[in-house]
Amino acid sequence: MKNLFLATIMSAITVISFAQGNMIQNGSFETVSKKIKAGGMIDYATGWSSPTDNKADVFSASAKSDEYKTPANLYGDTDPLEGINYAGVIMYSYKDDAPRQYLQAQLTEKMKEDKVYCVKMNVMLSMLSKYSSNSIGIYISKKPLTPEEIETYNIEPQIIHSQNRIFDEQFDWEPICQTYIADGGEEYITIGNFAATEATENEKVKKPKGITGTQARGAYYYIDDVSVMNMAGVESCECELDAGGNAINVVYSLETSTDMDSDVSQDIERTRVYFDDGSDVISELAMADIIKIAEILKEHPKYKVKVVGHTDPVEEAKVTGNVSLNRANAVRDALVENGASEGKLLVVGVQDFEPITPDATSAGQAQNRRVMFTVISKN
């Protein structure tokens, strides 16, 4: 009991530290008002609710019911990504046997017009799911969703995987993440599958070896570490994983300031373009940032910028040619196509000699597959 109490205190400290800047009050579901003793108790998680009658679930190491404990519970055996708790929802069920579940939270403040936000959650398919599915997303709105709005299947979540792929990972948490430019006044997020059943892709899943229990006739996902961050207050927005487990569409940016006296060179130098393993193809998400830089350079035609391409050590050992230079050239060409002066751009490829992180994991190495910018002259 003492150890559990200490774990709870440490988790609370973690949540408080993380919450600084996070507009989700209880993104890791650590704070609960009562002991979890059954399913559908999402209302006990501070700041969270469900907009439909079939309430989402909360799992906790301190739950009274073994079926809703962490890590082992009625849907499998999964460690929380953060702290000792996580939530769970049905995203799909065979022949609609079970109604879907949704998570809803009110932001700590309303979003501001034209501000850029990093919106992210982590998901994992439960080990006792018989199916996996796609169409997992986050909808951002000014008002809380109603059951009637959800049942029309006309809602299109703004935050969803770029390929809307099926999530079938049962051993690692996977991020779903995008940057979002606010209309202004948004203050609610809703998590779930908003697509009609016939529009939801699904696949059968084999039960992992050593896992006992009956598979649920659907796709049940755990949710943890949900965040909404104003990009003016954070340096990074790390998004998505590809089929090989590599981070893709990782965007580090600082939104362009509208203050007349600001030094816009910081906006250029804090923007980074990331690439898939071995690739020099610019993603659609990264292109949006390149276009912003091109606009800045058109407004400041005297700026001279060095475009520096990088690789990670693992890919550098297996690729042929200078991929880092190819990446820098691709970004330079995109800048020129969008109005930047080619004569003001210096292109360099430094291969893997200047890693931004020593992290050897696939996500860590993805941060090294990048193009960065340095303003070398303003006159």
C-alpha positions as CSV (number, residue, x, y, z in Angstrom):
1,M,0.0,0.0,0.0
2,K,2.9,2.3,0.9
3,N,4.6,1.6,-2.5
4,L,1.3,2.2,-4.3
5,F,0.9,5.5,-2.5
6,L,4.4,6.6,-3.4
7,A,3.8,5.6,-7.0
8,T,0.6,7.7,-7.1
9,I,2.5,10.7,-5.7
10,M,5.3,10.4,-8.3
11,S,2.7,10.0,-11.0
12,A,1.0,13.2,-9.9
13,I,4.3,15.0,-9.9
14,T,4.9,13.8,-13.5
15,V,1.5,14.9,-14.6
16,I,1.9,18.4,-13.0
17,S,5.3,18.8,-14.7
18,F,4.0,17.7,-18.1
19,A,0.8,19.7,-17.7
20,Q,2.8,23.0,-17.9
21,G,1.9,24.0,-21.4
22,N,-0.5,21.1,-22.1
23,M,-4.0,22.4,-22.6
24,I,-5.4,19.0,-21.6
25,Q,-5.9,19.1,-17.8
26,N,-5.4,15.4,-17.2
27,G,-3.8,14.0,-20.4
28,S,-2.5,10.8,-18.8
29,F,-5.7,10.0,-16.9
30,E,-3.8,9.9,-13.6
31,T,-6.1,12.0,-11.5
32,V,-9.3,10.1,-10.6
33,S,-12.0,11.2,-8.1
34,K,-12.8,7.6,-7.0
35,K,-11.4,4.1,-7.2
36,I,-12.2,2.4,-10.5
37,K,-14.3,-0.6,-9.9
38,A,-16.1,-1.2,-13.2
39,G,-16.2,-0.2,-16.9
40,G,-17.6,3.0,-18.2
41,M,-16.1,5.1,-15.4
42,I,-14.4,7.8,-17.5
43,D,-16.3,10.5,-15.6
44,Y,-14.1,9.7,-12.6
45,A,-11.0,10.8,-14.6
46,T,-10.7,14.6,-13.9
47,G,-11.5,16.6,-17.0
48,W,-12.8,13.7,-19.1
49,S,-16.2,12.5,-20.2
50,S,-18.0,10.6,-23.0
51,P,-20.5,12.3,-25.2
52,T,-22.5,9.1,-25.8
53,D,-24.3,6.7,-23.4
54,N,-21.7,4.0,-23.8
55,K,-19.0,5.6,-21.5
56,A,-15.3,5.0,-22.1
57,D,-13.2,3.0,-19.6
58,V,-10.4,3.9,-17.2
59,F,-7.7,1.5,-16.1
60,S,-5.6,2.0,-13.0
61,A,-3.0,0.2,-10.9
62,S,-5.2,1.1,-7.9
63,A,-8.5,0.0,-9.4
64,K,-10.7,-2.1,-7.1
65,S,-11.6,-4.5,-10.0
66,D,-8.9,-6.7,-11.5
67,E,-10.6,-6.3,-14.8
68,Y,-9.7,-2.6,-14.9
69,K,-6.2,-2.6,-13.4
70,T,-3.0,-1.8,-15.1
71,P,-1.0,-3.4,-16.6
72,A,-3.1,-6.7,-16.7
73,N,-6.9,-6.3,-17.3
74,L,-9.8,-7.9,-19.1
75,Y,-8.4,-6.7,-22.5
76,G,-4.8,-7.9,-22.1
77,D,-1.6,-6.8,-20.4
78,T,-0.3,-3.3,-21.2
79,D,2.0,-0.9,-19.3
80,P,0.9,2.7,-19.2
81,L,3.0,5.1,-21.3
82,E,2.8,7.7,-18.5
83,G,2.1,7.0,-14.8
84,I,-0.2,4.2,-13.7
85,N,-3.4,4.9,-15.6
86,Y,-4.8,4.9,-19.1
87,A,-8.2,5.0,-20.9
88,G,-9.8,2.5,-23.2
89,V,-12.4,2.7,-26.0
90,I,-14.1,0.5,-28.6
91,M,-13.2,1.9,-32.1
92,Y,-14.9,-0.9,-34.1
93,S,-16.9,-4.0,-33.5
94,Y,-17.9,-6.8,-35.8
95,K,-21.4,-6.2,-37.2
96,D,-21.7,-3.3,-34.7
97,D,-22.1,-5.9,-31.9
98,A,-21.0,-3.3,-29.3
99,P,-21.5,0.5,-29.5
100,R,-18.4,2.6,-30.0
101,Q,-17.0,4.7,-27.2
102,Y,-15.6,8.2,-27.3
103,L,-13.4,10.4,-25.0
104,Q,-14.1,14.1,-24.7
105,A,-12.2,16.8,-22.8
106,Q,-12.5,20.6,-22.4
107,L,-9.2,22.5,-23.0
108,T,-7.9,24.7,-20.2
109,E,-8.3,27.7,-22.5
110,K,-9.8,28.5,-25.9
111,M,-7.6,28.3,-28.9
112,K,-6.5,31.5,-30.5
113,E,-7.1,32.4,-34.1
114,D,-4.3,31.4,-36.5
115,K,-2.2,30.0,-33.8
116,V,-0.5,26.6,-34.5
117,Y,-1.1,23.8,-32.0
118,C,0.5,20.4,-31.7
119,V,-2.3,17.9,-31.0
120,K,-1.2,14.3,-30.0
121,M,-2.3,11.1,-28.4
122,N,-0.8,7.7,-28.0
123,V,-2.8,4.5,-28.8
124,M,-2.2,0.7,-28.5
125,L,-4.4,-2.1,-29.7
126,S,-5.4,-4.4,-26.7
127,M,-4.0,-7.9,-26.8
128,L,-7.5,-9.4,-26.6
129,S,-8.9,-7.6,-29.6
130,K,-10.0,-9.8,-32.5
131,Y,-9.8,-6.9,-34.9
132,S,-7.8,-3.8,-35.6
133,S,-9.1,-0.7,-37.4
134,N,-8.3,2.6,-39.0
135,S,-10.2,5.9,-38.8
136,I,-8.8,6.7,-35.3
137,G,-8.8,10.5,-34.8
138,I,-9.3,13.6,-32.7
139,Y,-12.0,16.2,-33.5
140,I,-11.5,19.7,-32.3
141,S,-14.6,21.9,-31.8
142,K,-15.9,25.0,-30.1
143,K,-18.7,23.1,-28.4
144,P,-18.9,19.6,-27.0
145,L,-20.2,17.0,-29.5
146,T,-23.7,15.5,-29.0
147,P,-24.6,11.9,-29.6
148,E,-26.8,13.0,-32.6
149,E,-23.8,14.7,-34.3
150,I,-21.7,11.6,-33.8
151,E,-24.3,9.2,-35.1
152,T,-24.6,11.1,-38.5
153,Y,-21.0,10.1,-39.4
154,N,-20.5,13.5,-41.0
155,I,-17.7,14.5,-38.6
156,E,-14.2,14.6,-40.0
157,P,-11.5,14.6,-37.4
158,Q,-8.7,17.2,-38.0
159,I,-6.1,15.0,-36.3
160,I,-5.7,11.6,-38.0
161,H,-2.8,9.6,-39.4
162,S,-1.8,11.0,-42.8
163,Q,-2.5,7.6,-44.5
164,N,-5.4,6.8,-42.2
165,R,-3.8,3.4,-41.7
166,I,-4.9,0.5,-39.5
167,F,-3.3,0.5,-36.1
168,D,-2.5,-3.1,-35.1
169,E,0.5,-2.7,-32.7
170,Q,-0.1,-4.5,-29.4
171,F,3.3,-4.1,-27.7
172,D,4.3,-0.5,-28.3
173,W,2.4,2.8,-27.9
174,E,2.0,4.6,-31.2
175,P,1.5,8.4,-31.6
176,I,-1.3,9.9,-33.7
177,C,-0.4,13.6,-34.1
178,Q,-0.7,16.6,-36.4
179,T,-0.3,20.3,-36.2
180,Y,-3.5,22.3,-36.2
181,I,-4.1,25.9,-37.1
182,A,-7.0,27.3,-35.0
183,D,-10.0,29.2,-36.3
184,G,-10.3,30.7,-32.9
185,G,-12.5,29.8,-30.0
186,E,-12.1,26.0,-30.1
187,E,-12.0,24.5,-26.6
188,Y,-13.1,20.8,-26.9
189,I,-11.4,17.6,-28.2
190,T,-13.2,14.3,-28.9
191,I,-11.3,11.1,-29.5
192,G,-12.8,8.1,-31.4
193,N,-13.8,6.6,-34.7
194,F,-16.2,9.0,-36.5
195,A,-16.4,7.0,-39.8
196,A,-19.4,4.8,-40.7
197,T,-18.9,1.1,-40.2
198,E,-18.7,0.4,-44.0
199,A,-16.0,3.1,-44.3
200,T,-13.9,1.7,-41.5
201,E,-11.2,-0.6,-42.6
202,N,-10.4,-3.6,-40.3
203,E,-8.3,-6.6,-40.1
204,K,-8.4,-9.8,-38.0
205,V,-5.8,-10.1,-35.3
206,K,-4.2,-13.3,-33.9
207,K,-4.0,-13.5,-30.1
208,P,-0.4,-13.1,-29.0
209,K,1.3,-16.2,-27.6
210,G,1.0,-16.6,-23.9
211,I,-2.0,-14.3,-23.6
212,T,-5.1,-16.0,-22.1
213,G,-8.7,-14.9,-22.3
214,T,-11.4,-14.6,-24.8
215,Q,-10.9,-12.1,-27.7
216,A,-13.3,-9.2,-27.9
217,R,-15.2,-9.2,-31.2
218,G,-13.9,-5.8,-32.1
219,A,-11.0,-3.3,-32.0
220,Y,-10.4,-2.1,-28.5
221,Y,-7.7,0.6,-28.0
222,Y,-5.9,2.0,-25.0
223,I,-5.3,5.7,-25.0
224,D,-2.7,7.6,-23.0
225,D,-0.7,10.8,-22.9
226,V,-3.1,13.1,-24.7
227,S,-1.8,16.7,-25.3
228,V,-2.6,19.9,-27.0
229,M,0.3,22.4,-27.0
230,N,0.6,25.9,-28.4
231,M,3.6,25.7,-30.8
232,A,4.7,29.1,-29.6
233,G,5.5,27.5,-26.3
234,V,7.2,24.2,-27.4
235,E,10.0,23.4,-29.7
236,S,8.8,20.1,-31.1
237,C,5.8,18.4,-32.4
238,E,6.8,14.8,-33.1
239,C,4.3,13.0,-35.2
240,E,3.4,9.5,-36.5
241,L,5.2,6.3,-37.1
242,D,5.6,4.5,-40.5
243,A,5.1,0.8,-41.0
244,G,8.7,0.1,-40.0
245,G,8.3,1.9,-36.6
246,N,10.2,5.0,-37.8
247,A,8.9,8.5,-36.8
248,I,7.7,10.4,-39.8
249,N,6.3,13.9,-40.4
250,V,8.3,15.1,-37.4
251,V,8.0,18.8,-37.4
252,Y,9.9,21.2,-35.2
253,S,8.7,24.7,-35.8
254,L,8.0,28.1,-34.3
255,E,5.0,29.9,-35.7
256,T,5.8,33.1,-37.5
257,S,5.3,36.0,-35.1
258,T,3.1,38.9,-36.2
259,D,5.0,41.4,-34.0
260,M,6.7,44.0,-36.2
261,D,9.8,44.2,-34.1
262,S,10.4,40.4,-33.9
263,D,13.5,38.8,-35.3
264,V,12.0,36.5,-38.0
265,S,15.4,34.7,-38.4
266,Q,14.4,32.7,-35.3
267,D,11.3,31.4,-37.1
268,I,13.6,30.2,-39.9
269,E,16.2,28.6,-37.7
270,R,13.7,26.8,-35.5
271,T,11.9,25.2,-38.4
272,R,13.1,21.7,-39.3
273,V,12.1,19.4,-42.1
274,Y,12.1,15.6,-41.5
275,F,12.3,12.7,-43.8
276,D,11.5,9.0,-44.0
277,D,14.3,6.5,-43.7
278,G,16.5,6.7,-46.9
279,S,14.2,9.2,-48.6
280,D,14.6,12.8,-49.8
281,V,10.8,13.2,-50.5
282,I,9.2,16.1,-48.7
283,S,6.0,15.3,-46.9
284,E,2.9,17.3,-47.3
285,L,3.1,18.4,-43.6
286,A,6.7,19.5,-44.0
287,M,5.9,21.4,-47.2
288,A,3.6,23.7,-45.3
289,D,6.5,24.8,-43.2
290,I,8.8,25.3,-46.2
291,I,6.1,27.5,-47.8
292,K,6.1,29.6,-44.6
293,I,9.9,30.0,-44.8
294,A,9.6,31.0,-48.5
295,E,7.1,33.7,-47.5
296,I,9.5,35.1,-44.9
297,L,12.4,35.1,-47.4
298,K,10.3,37.0,-49.9
299,E,9.5,39.6,-47.3
300,H,13.3,39.8,-46.4
301,P,15.0,39.5,-49.7
302,K,18.4,40.3,-48.3
303,Y,18.5,37.3,-46.0
304,K,21.0,34.6,-47.0
305,V,20.3,31.2,-45.6
306,K,22.3,28.0,-45.4
307,V,20.2,24.8,-46.0
308,V,21.8,21.9,-44.2
309,G,20.9,18.3,-44.8
310,H,21.5,15.4,-42.3
311,T,21.1,11.7,-42.2
312,D,21.0,9.3,-39.2
313,P,24.0,6.9,-38.6
314,V,22.0,3.8,-39.3
315,E,20.7,4.9,-42.7
316,E,24.0,6.4,-43.7
317,A,25.6,3.0,-43.4
318,K,23.2,1.5,-45.9
319,V,22.3,4.2,-48.4
320,T,24.3,5.0,-51.6
321,G,25.1,8.5,-52.6
322,N,24.8,11.7,-50.5
323,V,21.3,11.5,-49.2
324,S,21.9,14.5,-46.8
325,L,22.8,16.7,-49.8
326,N,19.8,15.4,-51.8
327,R,17.5,16.4,-48.9
328,A,19.0,19.8,-48.7
329,N,18.7,20.2,-52.5
330,A,15.0,19.1,-52.4
331,V,14.2,21.7,-49.7
332,R,16.2,24.4,-51.6
333,D,14.2,23.6,-54.8
334,A,10.9,23.7,-52.9
335,L,11.8,27.1,-51.4
336,V,12.7,28.5,-54.9
337,E,9.5,27.1,-56.4
338,N,7.6,29.0,-53.7
339,G,9.3,32.3,-54.4
340,A,12.6,32.4,-52.5
341,S,15.7,33.7,-54.3
342,E,18.0,30.8,-55.3
343,G,21.0,33.1,-55.1
344,K,20.4,33.6,-51.4
345,L,20.4,29.9,-50.6
346,L,23.6,27.9,-49.7
347,V,23.1,24.1,-49.8
348,V,25.2,21.8,-47.6
349,G,25.0,18.0,-46.9
350,V,26.8,16.9,-43.7
351,Q,25.7,13.3,-43.7
352,D,25.6,11.9,-40.1
353,F,28.4,14.0,-38.6
354,E,26.1,16.3,-36.7
355,P,23.4,14.2,-35.0
356,I,20.9,16.2,-33.0
357,T,20.4,13.3,-30.6
358,P,22.4,10.2,-29.6
359,D,19.1,8.3,-29.0
360,A,19.5,5.0,-30.9
361,T,15.8,4.1,-31.0
362,S,13.9,4.4,-34.3
363,A,12.1,7.5,-33.0
364,G,15.4,9.1,-31.9
365,Q,17.1,8.4,-35.2
366,A,14.2,9.9,-37.0
367,Q,15.1,13.2,-35.4
368,N,18.5,13.0,-37.1
369,R,16.9,12.6,-40.6
370,R,16.4,16.3,-41.1
371,V,17.1,19.6,-42.9
372,M,17.9,22.6,-40.8
373,F,18.4,26.3,-41.6
374,T,20.9,28.9,-40.6
375,V,20.6,32.6,-41.4
376,I,24.1,33.6,-42.2
377,S,23.5,37.1,-43.4
378,K,20.7,39.7,-43.1
379,N,22.2,42.5,-45.3
